[in-house]
Amino acid sequence: MTDMRVVLLVQDTCAVRSRLYGDERSRRIRDALIGFHASPEQAGAMARSAGVKTLVCTHLLPGADTAEVLAEARSTHAGDVRVGEDLMVIEV
């Protein structure tokens, strides 16, 4: 039988905690996003639960702080965490 472990999860993580959501209107937008987008923390938990080796956080809003995204995802996933970039290549 072939080992079918998931080694890579590419996950939408636009619902990041960030200075982008510093005012009340922006916080309401973030709260709405949480209903159908994952936060980096949630993506990390999914990756951990699935035993994923590498998590790639994607679909960030303009101005999102990649260091914040990485820190939030790493708070729930001890594996490799990256922020996706256009034309990124990841060896699996």
TORNULUM-523437 format. One record per atom (N, C-alpha, C): atom name; x, y, z; residue number from 1; residue in one letter; chain. Coordinates in pm, 1 decimal. Atoms other than C-alpha are relative to their C-alpha. Layout:
// residues N
   atom         px         py         pz    nr   rest   kette
     CA          X          Y          Z   NUM      A       A
...
//
This chain:
// residues 92
   atom         px         py         pz    nr   rest   kette
      N       84.9     -118.7        0.0     1      M       A
     CA        0.0        0.0        0.0     1      M       A
      C       88.6      123.8        0.0     1      M       A
      N      -76.0     -124.1       11.5     2      T       A
     CA      129.8      346.9      -88.6     2      T       A
      C      -32.1       92.8      116.4     2      T       A
      N       17.7      -98.6     -106.1     3      D       A
     CA      182.4      603.6      186.8     3      D       A
      C      -59.9      126.2      -61.7     3      D       A
      N       70.7     -113.0       59.6     4      M       A
     CA      -64.8      885.3      111.8     4      M       A
      C       -5.8      120.3       94.0     4      M       A
      N       -0.3     -116.0      -89.3     5      R       A
     CA       34.4     1144.9      372.4     5      R       A
      C       -1.2      130.1      -78.8     5      R       A
      N        3.4     -133.4       60.1     6      V       A
     CA      -39.9     1506.0      287.6     6      V       A
      C      125.9       73.3       44.0     6      V       A
      N     -123.1      -70.3      -35.5     7      V       A
     CA      285.3     1699.9      272.2     7      V       A
      C      -10.7      150.6      -18.6     7      V       A
      N       10.6     -142.7       31.0     8      L       A
     CA      162.3     2038.6      149.7     8      L       A
      C     -145.8       42.9        7.0     8      L       A
      N      132.0      -62.4       -3.5     9      L       A
     CA     -140.6     2253.8      231.2     9      L       A
      C       17.0      144.4      -44.1     9      L       A
      N        3.9     -138.9       46.1    10      V       A
     CA     -197.4     2574.8       34.4    10      V       A
      C     -136.6       52.4       41.4    10      V       A
      N      125.3      -41.4      -62.3    11      Q       A
     CA     -459.7     2765.9      229.6    11      Q       A
      C      -18.7      151.3       -4.0    11      Q       A
      N       42.7     -139.9       -7.6    12      D       A
     CA     -641.2     3097.8      195.9    12      D       A
      C        6.3       42.4      146.7    12      D       A
      N      -13.5      -47.6     -138.0    13      T       A
     CA     -550.2     3296.1      507.9    13      T       A
      C      -17.5      151.3        8.4    13      T       A
      N       12.8     -145.8        4.1    14      C       A
     CA     -678.4     3646.0      440.3    14      C       A
      C      -58.9       59.3      127.0    14      C       A
      N       61.1      -52.7     -122.4    15      A       A
     CA     -854.0     3675.0      777.3    15      A       A
      C      103.4       10.5      111.2    15      A       A
      N     -112.1      -13.4      -93.9    16      V       A
     CA     -529.0     3764.6      953.3    16      V       A
      C      -27.4      109.1      103.1    16      V       A
      N        0.5     -109.2      -98.9    17      R       A
     CA     -507.1     3961.2     1277.0    17      R       A
      C      108.6       95.5      -44.8    17      R       A
      N      -97.5      -91.4       57.6    18      S       A
     CA     -331.0     4272.9     1166.7    18      S       A
      C      -34.2      143.7       31.6    18      S       A
      N       22.9     -143.9       -8.7    19      R       A
     CA     -286.6     4644.8     1189.2    19      R       A
      C      -94.7       46.3     -109.4    19      R       A
      N       95.0      -34.3      105.9    20      L       A
     CA     -495.2     4643.4      870.0    20      L       A
      C     -140.3       16.7       55.7    20      L       A
      N      132.4       -1.3      -58.8    21      Y       A
     CA     -794.5     4595.4     1096.4    21      Y       A
      C       -2.2       81.8      128.1    21      Y       A
      N      -14.2      -81.0     -120.1    22      G       A
     CA     -711.6     4868.8     1345.8    22      G       A
      C     -121.0       83.8       36.6    22      G       A
      N      116.8      -81.7      -31.3    23      D       A
     CA    -1035.0     5066.1     1318.4    23      D       A
      C     -126.6      -87.5        1.8    23      D       A
      N      124.7       76.9      -18.8    24      E       A
     CA    -1392.2     4956.6     1392.4    24      E       A
      C      -56.3      -53.2     -131.8    24      E       A
      N       52.5       43.7      130.2    25      R       A
     CA    -1503.8     4940.7     1026.5    25      R       A
      C       81.4     -118.1      -51.8    25      R       A
      N      -86.8      106.8       48.2    26      S       A
     CA    -1203.8     4724.8      934.3    26      S       A
      C      -16.5     -127.5       81.9    26      S       A
      N       23.1      118.9      -83.3    27      R       A
     CA    -1264.0     4492.1     1230.8    27      R       A
      C     -129.3      -70.8      -40.0    27      R       A
      N      126.1       61.2       46.3    28      R       A
     CA    -1621.9     4437.5     1109.1    28      R       A
      C       23.6      -76.7     -130.2    28      R       A
      N      -33.4       69.9      124.8    29      I       A
     CA    -1481.5     4346.0      765.8    29      I       A
      C       72.2     -130.3       31.4    29      I       A
      N      -72.2      121.2      -38.0    30      R       A
     CA    -1239.9     4098.5      926.5    30      R       A
      C      -95.9     -103.0       58.5    30      R       A
      N       96.1       92.7      -59.6    31      D       A
     CA    -1522.2     3946.3     1130.5    31      D       A
      C      -86.0      -65.9     -107.8    31      D       A
      N       77.0       57.0      111.0    32      A       A
     CA    -1720.5     3899.7      808.8    32      A       A
      C       84.6      -99.4      -79.8    32      A       A
      N      -88.6       90.1       73.7    33      L       A
     CA    -1420.4     3741.1      634.9    33      L       A
      C       14.7     -134.5       69.4    33      L       A
      N      -17.4      122.8      -76.6    34      I       A
     CA    -1384.5     3485.1      914.3    34      I       A
      C     -109.6     -101.3      -33.4    34      I       A
      N      109.3       90.5       33.0    35      G       A
     CA    -1719.7     3340.8      807.1    35      G       A
      C       27.6      -90.1     -118.8    35      G       A
      N      -25.9       82.3      118.3    36      F       A
     CA    -1576.9     3211.1      478.9    36      F       A
      C      145.6        0.8      -45.1    36      F       A
      N     -143.8        5.7       24.1    37      H       A
     CA    -1199.3     3261.1      491.2    37      H       A
      C       67.4      -43.5      129.6    37      H       A
      N      -74.3       43.9     -119.1    38      A       A
     CA     -945.0     3108.4      727.7    38      A       A
      C       96.2      108.0       45.8    38      A       A
      N     -108.8      -81.0      -53.1    39      S       A
     CA     -710.4     3294.6      953.9    39      S       A
      C      126.5      -84.7       -7.1    39      S       A
      N     -123.0       79.8       -4.0    40      P       A
     CA     -344.5     3191.6      959.2    40      P       A
      C        0.4      -97.6      118.0    40      P       A
      N        8.5       87.6     -117.0    41      E       A
     CA     -407.4     3049.0     1306.3    41      E       A
      C      -84.7     -123.7      -30.9    41      E       A
      N       85.6      112.4       38.1    42      Q       A
     CA     -691.9     2832.3     1171.3    42      Q       A
      C       69.8      -89.8     -102.2    42      Q       A
      N      -72.2       78.8      100.1    43      A       A
     CA     -480.7     2724.2      873.5    43      A       A
      C      108.0      -84.8       66.3    43      A       A
      N     -101.2       75.8      -72.4    44      G       A
     CA     -201.9     2621.6     1108.8    44      G       A
      C      -60.3     -117.3       74.0    44      G       A
      N       67.8      108.6      -71.7    45      A       A
     CA     -445.3     2417.2     1314.6    45      A       A
      C      -43.1     -109.8      -96.9    45      A       A
      N       37.1       99.1      101.8    46      M       A
     CA     -574.8     2246.5      998.0    46      M       A
      C      121.6      -80.6      -42.5    46      M       A
      N     -123.1       66.8       42.1    47      A       A
     CA     -219.6     2168.4      888.3    47      A       A
      C       48.9      -96.2      107.7    47      A       A
      N      -43.4       85.1     -111.7    48      R       A
     CA     -130.2     2031.5     1231.0    48      R       A
      C      -89.6     -122.9       10.4    48      R       A
      N       96.2      109.3      -12.6    49      S       A
     CA     -445.4     1820.4     1248.3    49      S       A
      C       16.1     -103.6     -110.9    49      S       A
      N      -16.4       89.9      114.5    50      A       A
     CA     -381.6     1674.1      901.8    50      A       A
      C      140.1      -59.3       -7.9    50      A       A
      N     -137.0       50.3        3.8    51      G       A
     CA      -14.6     1608.3      977.1    51      G       A
      C       79.4       51.3     -118.6    51      G       A
      N      -64.7      -60.4      116.4    52      V       A
     CA       93.8     1838.7      695.7    52      V       A
      C      139.7       48.4       35.8    52      V       A
      N     -138.2      -43.9      -21.6    53      K       A
     CA      466.3     1906.2      664.5    53      K       A
      C       14.9      149.9      -25.8    53      K       A
      N      -17.0     -139.4       40.1    54      T       A
     CA      443.8     2244.7      487.3    54      T       A
      C     -134.6       67.0      -22.3    54      T       A
      N      118.6      -83.3       18.3    55      L       A
     CA      172.6     2510.5      507.8    55      L       A
      C       41.2      124.4      -77.1    55      L       A
      N      -22.7     -122.4       76.8    56      V       A
     CA      162.0     2787.9      248.5    56      V       A
      C     -124.3       87.4       15.6    56      V       A
      N      108.4      -95.5      -21.1    57      C       A
     CA      -53.0     3086.9      344.1    57      C       A
      C      -13.6       87.5     -124.4    57      C       A
      N       24.0      -74.8      123.0    58      T       A
     CA     -212.4     3256.5       44.4    58      T       A
      C     -118.3       95.1       16.3    58      T       A
      N      117.4      -87.3       12.0    59      H       A
     CA     -474.6     3514.7      -55.8    59      H       A
      C        0.6      107.7      108.6    59      H       A
      N      -11.9     -105.5     -100.0    60      L       A
     CA     -345.2     3787.6      172.9    60      L       A
      C      -52.4      131.3      -56.6    60      L       A
      N       46.8     -131.3       42.0    61      L       A
     CA     -499.1     4131.8      161.8    61      L       A
      C      119.3       92.8      -22.0    61      L       A
      N     -109.2      -94.8       21.4    62      P       A
     CA     -284.0     4417.1       27.9    62      P       A
      C       38.6       67.7      131.7    62      P       A
      N      -49.5      -63.4     -120.5    63      G       A
     CA      -68.3     4556.0      305.1    63      G       A
      C       13.9      -93.5      118.5    63      G       A
      N      -14.1       95.1     -110.6    64      A       A
     CA      -78.9     4240.6      518.2    64      A       A
      C      147.9      -16.9       34.1    64      A       A
      N     -136.9       16.9      -48.6    65      D       A
     CA      234.5     4198.3      727.6    65      D       A
      C       33.8     -148.3       -0.8    65      D       A
      N      -31.7      142.3       12.5    66      T       A
     CA      391.7     3866.0      627.5    66      T       A
      C       57.9      -56.5      129.9    66      T       A
      N      -53.2       47.7     -128.3    67      A       A
     CA      575.0     3842.8      960.9    67      A       A
      C     -113.9      -32.9       95.4    67      A       A
      N      117.1       26.9      -83.6    68      E       A
     CA      238.8     3863.4     1139.5    68      E       A
      C      -70.4     -127.7      -45.2    68      E       A
      N       64.2      120.0       54.4    69      V       A
     CA       91.4     3598.3      909.2    69      V       A
      C       77.2     -124.0       43.0    69      V       A
      N      -83.4      114.5      -37.7    70      L       A
     CA      383.9     3363.9      973.2    70      L       A
      C       -9.4      -28.7      149.7    70      L       A
      N        6.8       18.9     -145.2    71      A       A
     CA      374.0     3419.6     1350.2    71      A       A
      C     -133.4      -59.9       41.3    71      A       A
      N      132.0       51.7      -35.7    72      E       A
     CA        1.5     3356.3     1368.5    72      E       A
      C      -14.4     -146.2      -42.0    72      E       A
      N        8.9      139.0       46.4    73      A       A
     CA       21.9     3036.4     1159.1    73      A       A
      C       89.9      -91.2       83.2    73      A       A
      N      -93.2       81.0      -79.6    74      R       A
     CA      323.0     2913.3     1355.8    74      R       A
      C      -46.6      -18.3      143.9    74      R       A
      N       52.0       16.1     -135.8    75      S       A
     CA      128.7     2958.9     1679.9    75      S       A
      C      -79.2     -130.1       13.9    75      S       A
      N       77.5      124.7       -4.1    76      T       A
     CA      -70.6     2646.7     1585.7    76      T       A
      C       59.4     -112.3      -84.6    76      T       A
      N      -63.3      102.6       85.0    77      H       A
     CA      159.6     2459.9     1342.0    77      H       A
      C      151.4        7.5       14.8    77      H       A
      N     -144.6        2.3      -23.7    78      A       A
     CA      515.2     2354.8     1424.3    78      A       A
      C       80.5      -32.8     -125.0    78      A       A
      N      -71.1       33.5      123.4    79      G       A
     CA      600.6     2249.7     1068.5    79      G       A
      C       44.4      123.4      -76.5    79      G       A
      N      -44.3     -107.8       88.8    80      D       A
     CA      729.0     2459.7      780.3    80      D       A
      C     -120.0       86.3      -37.7    80      D       A
      N      106.5      -93.7       37.1    81      V       A
     CA      514.4     2770.1      724.0    81      V       A
      C       60.2      106.8      -90.3    81      V       A
      N      -46.5     -101.4       95.9    82      R       A
     CA      555.2     3001.7      426.3    82      R       A
      C     -116.7       86.9      -43.8    82      R       A
      N       99.7      -86.5       62.5    83      V       A
     CA      372.3     3292.8      271.5    83      V       A
      C       18.8      -14.8     -149.9    83      V       A
      N       -6.6       22.3      144.0    84      G       A
     CA      290.3     3218.6      -90.5    84      G       A
      C       29.3      126.8      -77.5    84      G       A
      N      -32.1     -109.3       91.8    85      E       A
     CA      422.4     3435.7     -368.8    85      E       A
      C      -28.9      -46.6     -141.3    85      E       A
      N       22.7       35.6      139.3    86      D       A
     CA      339.5     3446.1     -738.6    86      D       A
      C      120.1      -76.2      -54.8    86      D       A
      N      -98.2       84.6       66.1    87      L       A
     CA      531.3     3178.4     -932.0    87      L       A
      C       91.6      -75.6       97.9    87      L       A
      N      -77.8       74.1      -99.7    88      M       A
     CA      661.2     3021.5     -608.8    88      M       A
      C        3.5     -148.2      -37.8    88      M       A
      N      -16.5      143.0       23.1    89      V       A
     CA      796.4     2669.5     -652.7    89      V       A
      C       39.3      -64.3      131.4    89      V       A
      N      -28.4       69.8     -124.5    90      I       A
     CA      793.4     2427.6     -361.4    90      I       A
      C       22.8     -146.8      -32.5    90      I       A
      N      -30.9      142.2       19.8    91      E       A
     CA      960.8     2089.1     -375.6    91      E       A
      C      -70.0      -80.3      107.5    91      E       A
      N       65.0       88.0      -97.7    92      V       A
     CA      758.4     1812.0     -211.3    92      V       A
      C       56.6     -140.6      -11.0    92      V       A
//
